[in-house]
Amino acid sequence: MPAFSFLRLGALLTALWLLPAAAQTPDQPEASSGFVPRAAVHAREAMAVTANPHATAVALEVLRAGGSAVDAAIAAALVLNVVEPQSSGIGGGAFLLHYRAQDRSVQAWDGREAAPAAVDEGLFLRPDGGRMGFHDAAVGGRAVGVPGLLRMLAAVHAEHGRLPWSRLVMPAVRLAEDGFAVSPRLHALIARDRFLVADPQARALFFDAQRRALAVGSVLRNPALAAVLRQVAEEGAETFYRGAIARDVVAAAAAAPNPGSLSLQDLAAWRPIRREALCGGYRSWTVCGMPPPSSGGGTVLAMLGILERFPLPALAADSAFSTHLFVEAGRLAFADRDAWYADPRAMPVAPASLLAGDYLAGRAARIDPRASMGRAEAGTPPGAGRAARAVHLERPSTTHVSIVDRDGNAVALTASIEDAFGSRRMVRGFLLNNQLTDFSFQPEDARGAHPNRVGPGKRPRSSMAPTLVFAQDGSLHAVLGSPGGSAIINYVAATLVGVLDWGMPPDRALSRPHAGSRNGPTEVEDSPAGRALADRLALFGHEAVLRDMTSGLSVIVRSDDGGWTGAADPRREGVAAGY
């Protein structure tokens, strides 16, 4: 059925579809996700939005001192290692988009972890050939990839930093030494993790003498991490990759239960990669994201390219029908993500083929405006072989930083150690990632070899989606991103639709109930508005699954007066601040 044929189905069905899920106007509180929106912040010159008040305060301090967007992002990212140890840090990796206002250029920096040279594609297979359970693979040293965060930050700083490197690292050093109050969220995450207490260093840091999670409000000090960061401040990022710190990282991965194969040579050889940003048009806007090995940029662009075939701006925001279209676009885009995306050296098809206009028009034509398709099959773009099928989705513990400085330069940085608390292996006060579990556990199935299978030096597929949006005149319009594992893609795409199609201010866009599909069930946020939306989606054949969907979006949008409006997701601890 052609994408626009629903316009001819009659006024009765149209009226039904256009009814909002929970309210008739966006001003009524019933239309929210059930979270109290965090008031948006307006600033004339510079803005920072991060996942934690400590990180936002440090980023704003750097911006006020004349630091660049890159400087502020570095300082914030290292503070987040201290206060959000479960989500990111120097034991993990990141992706970063940088916009330079002077020449309106965009750079994409790949700080993704890489597989050690000694691995093979059977890394996550049991002796009988079956795939390992997720935590059997993730906990210990087996899934530890080469950490990339510090070298990537240092490389970006060398090109775009203004303040000295040590000036940017020291706020995290001081916070680790002086300590910070354990938040309700951090306490809850420690308390419910069944693996963390087994690591001696983690047990000493996160638990009391009775092996109970540190209480809310208690002061968490991390002198071991402070010492590492002080050395990094004084000697530079390279001190992490060679010498005593590197030896301890390798020893921790090797000595862990479920040991890994990380080596000193792997650490010495790893380098960040500056890639070409993946950009595409959406109505009158240009949206830029990360290229592979992240699938985030391409899959967001695919969803938008499919949705562009439908008149979303004319539909009621968060109506059952507009949500139906969004969910179905997600099914199609995730089917292609799972089949084709991987380390760019292993992809059998270029992202440009998956984002070609004719190809996406054909994908959009598969959407039935009256009923859900259930599960979508991957498409076959021109020049591609047979589509594969992935067997794993990454875990939702990540962080995001959005920054705009006084000169209009911007950074969207998404960082991660993968699962909450990563591998649960702590070295000198920081946790090692378990990022290799983002590879396909089974190297092949009945459809053939998967492009995202494990391989020496390969970078596993990600869904991280730092995003920049540009207006028709080429000016920067928005900076955003989110944690959330593979659900990041839906969170970012939905926010873009809210801001670009429906003109929502960022705080309103972030308070909407989440709904989407990763080509599995229709997932709807478990909130009053979400439950009402799920009931209406049943009219289109969706069997909705209600879930906690704790996105952590950080959004900055150009204001009408030329300044900036920033907002943080109410589901986590983030805040916005500017001047």
Secondary structure as the mmCIF struct_conf table of DSSP 4:
data_model
#
loop_
_struct_conf.conf_type_id
_struct_conf.id
_struct_conf.beg_label_comp_id
_struct_conf.beg_label_asym_id
_struct_conf.beg_label_seq_id
_struct_conf.end_label_comp_id
_struct_conf.end_label_asym_id
_struct_conf.end_label_seq_id
TURN_TY1_P TURN_TY1_P1 ALA A 3 PHE A 4
HELX_RH_3T_P HELX_RH_3T_P1 SER A 5 ARG A 8
BEND BEND1 LEU A 9 LEU A 9
HELX_RH_AL_P HELX_RH_AL_P1 ALA A 11 LEU A 18
BEND BEND2 LEU A 19 LEU A 19
STRN STRN1 PRO A 20 PRO A 20
BEND BEND3 ALA A 21 ALA A 22
BEND BEND4 GLN A 24 THR A 25
TURN_TY1_P TURN_TY1_P2 PRO A 26 ASP A 27
BEND BEND5 GLN A 28 GLN A 28
HELX_RH_3T_P HELX_RH_3T_P2 PRO A 29 ALA A 31
BEND BEND6 SER A 32 SER A 32
BEND BEND7 GLY A 34 PHE A 35
HELX_LH_PP_P HELX_LH_PP_P1 VAL A 36 ALA A 40
STRN STRN2 VAL A 41 ALA A 43
BEND BEND8 ARG A 44 GLU A 45
STRN STRN3 MET A 47 THR A 50
BEND BEND9 ALA A 51 ASN A 52
HELX_RH_AL_P HELX_RH_AL_P2 PRO A 53 ARG A 64
TURN_TY1_P TURN_TY1_P3 ALA A 65 GLY A 66
HELX_RH_AL_P HELX_RH_AL_P3 ALA A 69 VAL A 83
TURN_TY1_P TURN_TY1_P4 PRO A 85 SER A 87
TURN_TY1_P TURN_TY1_P5 ILE A 90 GLY A 91
BEND BEND10 GLY A 92 GLY A 92
STRN STRN4 GLY A 93 ARG A 100
TURN_TY1_P TURN_TY1_P6 ALA A 101 ARG A 104
STRN STRN5 SER A 105 GLY A 111
STRN STRN6 ALA A 114 ALA A 114
TURN_TY1_P TURN_TY1_P7 ALA A 117 ALA A 118
TURN_TY1_P TURN_TY1_P8 GLU A 121 PHE A 124
STRN STRN7 LEU A 125 LEU A 125
TURN_TY1_P TURN_TY1_P9 PRO A 127 ASP A 128
BEND BEND11 GLY A 129 GLY A 129
HELX_LH_PP_P HELX_LH_PP_P2 GLY A 130 GLY A 130
STRN STRN8 ARG A 131 ARG A 131
HELX_LH_PP_P HELX_LH_PP_P3 MET A 132 GLY A 133
HELX_RH_AL_P HELX_RH_AL_P4 PHE A 134 ALA A 138
BEND BEND12 VAL A 139 GLY A 141
TURN_TY1_P TURN_TY1_P10 ARG A 142 ALA A 143
HELX_LH_PP_P HELX_LH_PP_P4 VAL A 144 GLY A 145
STRN STRN9 VAL A 146 VAL A 146
HELX_LH_PP_P HELX_LH_PP_P5 PRO A 147 PRO A 147
HELX_RH_AL_P HELX_RH_AL_P5 LEU A 149 HIS A 160
BEND BEND13 LEU A 163 LEU A 163
HELX_RH_AL_P HELX_RH_AL_P6 TRP A 165 ASP A 178
STRN STRN10 PHE A 180 ALA A 181
HELX_LH_PP_P HELX_LH_PP_P6 VAL A 182 SER A 183
HELX_RH_AL_P HELX_RH_AL_P7 PRO A 184 ARG A 192
BEND BEND14 ARG A 194 PHE A 195
HELX_RH_3T_P HELX_RH_3T_P3 LEU A 196 ALA A 198
BEND BEND15 ASP A 199 ASP A 199
HELX_RH_AL_P HELX_RH_AL_P8 PRO A 200 PHE A 206
STRN STRN11 PHE A 207 PHE A 207
TURN_TY1_P TURN_TY1_P11 ALA A 209 GLN A 210
BEND BEND16 ARG A 211 ARG A 211
HELX_LH_PP_P HELX_LH_PP_P7 ARG A 212 ARG A 212
STRN STRN12 ALA A 213 ALA A 213
HELX_LH_PP_P HELX_LH_PP_P8 LEU A 214 ALA A 215
TURN_TY1_P TURN_TY1_P12 VAL A 216 GLY A 217
STRN STRN13 VAL A 219 LEU A 220
HELX_RH_AL_P HELX_RH_AL_P9 PRO A 223 GLU A 235
TURN_TY1_P TURN_TY1_P13 ALA A 237 ALA A 237
HELX_RH_AL_P HELX_RH_AL_P10 GLU A 238 TYR A 241
BEND BEND17 ARG A 242 GLY A 243
HELX_RH_AL_P HELX_RH_AL_P11 ALA A 244 ALA A 255
BEND BEND18 ALA A 256 ASN A 258
HELX_RH_AL_P HELX_RH_AL_P12 LEU A 264 ALA A 269
STRN STRN14 ILE A 273 ARG A 275
STRN STRN15 LEU A 278 TYR A 282
TURN_TY1_P TURN_TY1_P14 ARG A 283 SER A 284
STRN STRN16 TRP A 285 GLY A 289
TURN_TY1_P TURN_TY1_P15 PRO A 292 PRO A 293
STRN STRN17 SER A 294 SER A 294
BEND BEND19 SER A 295 SER A 295
HELX_RH_AL_P HELX_RH_AL_P13 GLY A 296 LEU A 307
TURN_TY1_P TURN_TY1_P16 GLU A 308 ARG A 309
BEND BEND20 PHE A 310 PHE A 310
HELX_RH_3T_P HELX_RH_3T_P4 LEU A 312 ALA A 314
BEND BEND21 LEU A 315 LEU A 315
HELX_LH_PP_P HELX_LH_PP_P9 ALA A 316 ALA A 316
TURN_TY1_P TURN_TY1_P17 ALA A 317 ASP A 318
STRN STRN18 SER A 319 SER A 319
HELX_RH_AL_P HELX_RH_AL_P14 ALA A 320 TRP A 340
BEND BEND22 ALA A 342 ALA A 342
TURN_TY1_P TURN_TY1_P18 PRO A 344 ALA A 346
BEND BEND23 PRO A 348 VAL A 349
HELX_RH_AL_P HELX_RH_AL_P15 PRO A 351 LEU A 354
TURN_TY1_P TURN_TY1_P19 LEU A 355 LEU A 355
HELX_RH_AL_P HELX_RH_AL_P16 GLY A 357 ALA A 364
TURN_TY1_P TURN_TY1_P20 ALA A 365 ARG A 366
TURN_TY1_P TURN_TY1_P21 PRO A 369 ARG A 370
BEND BEND24 ALA A 371 ALA A 371
BEND BEND25 GLY A 374 ARG A 375
HELX_LH_PP_P HELX_LH_PP_P10 ALA A 376 GLY A 379
TURN_TY1_P TURN_TY1_P22 PRO A 382 GLY A 383
BEND BEND26 PRO A 396 PRO A 396
STRN STRN19 SER A 397 VAL A 404
TURN_TY1_P TURN_TY1_P23 ARG A 406 ASP A 407
BEND BEND27 GLY A 408 GLY A 408
STRN STRN20 ALA A 410 GLU A 418
BEND BEND28 ASP A 419 ASP A 419
TURN_TY1_P TURN_TY1_P24 ALA A 420 SER A 423
BEND BEND29 ARG A 424 ARG A 424
STRN STRN21 MET A 426 VAL A 427
TURN_TY1_P TURN_TY1_P25 ARG A 428 GLY A 429
STRN STRN22 PHE A 430 LEU A 431
HELX_LH_PP_P HELX_LH_PP_P11 LEU A 432 ASN A 433
HELX_RH_3T_P HELX_RH_3T_P5 GLN A 435 ASP A 438
BEND BEND30 PHE A 439 PHE A 439
STRN STRN23 SER A 440 SER A 440
BEND BEND31 PHE A 441 PRO A 443
STRN STRN24 GLU A 444 ASP A 445
TURN_TY1_P TURN_TY1_P26 ALA A 446 ARG A 447
STRN STRN25 GLY A 448 ALA A 449
TURN_TY1_P TURN_TY1_P27 PRO A 451 ASN A 452
STRN STRN26 ARG A 453 ARG A 453
TURN_TY1_P TURN_TY1_P28 PRO A 456 GLY A 457
STRN STRN27 SER A 462 SER A 462
STRN STRN28 THR A 467 PHE A 470
TURN_TY1_P TURN_TY1_P29 GLN A 472 ASP A 473
BEND BEND32 GLY A 474 GLY A 474
STRN STRN29 LEU A 476 GLY A 481
BEND BEND33 GLY A 484 GLY A 484
HELX_RH_3T_P HELX_RH_3T_P6 GLY A 485 ALA A 487
HELX_RH_AL_P HELX_RH_AL_P17 ILE A 488 LEU A 496
HELX_RH_PI_P HELX_RH_PI_P1 VAL A 497 ASP A 501
BEND BEND34 TRP A 502 TRP A 502
HELX_RH_AL_P HELX_RH_AL_P18 PRO A 506 LEU A 510
TURN_TY1_P TURN_TY1_P30 SER A 511 SER A 511
BEND BEND35 ARG A 512 ARG A 512
HELX_LH_PP_P HELX_LH_PP_P12 PRO A 513 HIS A 514
STRN STRN30 ALA A 515 SER A 517
BEND BEND36 ARG A 518 PRO A 521
STRN STRN31 THR A 522 GLU A 525
BEND BEND37 ASP A 526 SER A 527
HELX_RH_AL_P HELX_RH_AL_P19 PRO A 528 LEU A 537
HELX_RH_3T_P HELX_RH_3T_P7 ALA A 538 PHE A 540
TURN_TY1_P TURN_TY1_P31 GLY A 541 GLY A 541
STRN STRN32 ALA A 544 ARG A 547
STRN STRN33 SER A 554 ARG A 558
TURN_TY1_P TURN_TY1_P32 ASP A 560 ASP A 561
BEND BEND38 GLY A 562 GLY A 563
STRN STRN34 TRP A 564 ALA A 568
TURN_TY1_P TURN_TY1_P33 PRO A 570 ARG A 571
BEND BEND39 ARG A 572 GLU A 573
STRN STRN35 VAL A 575 GLY A 578
#
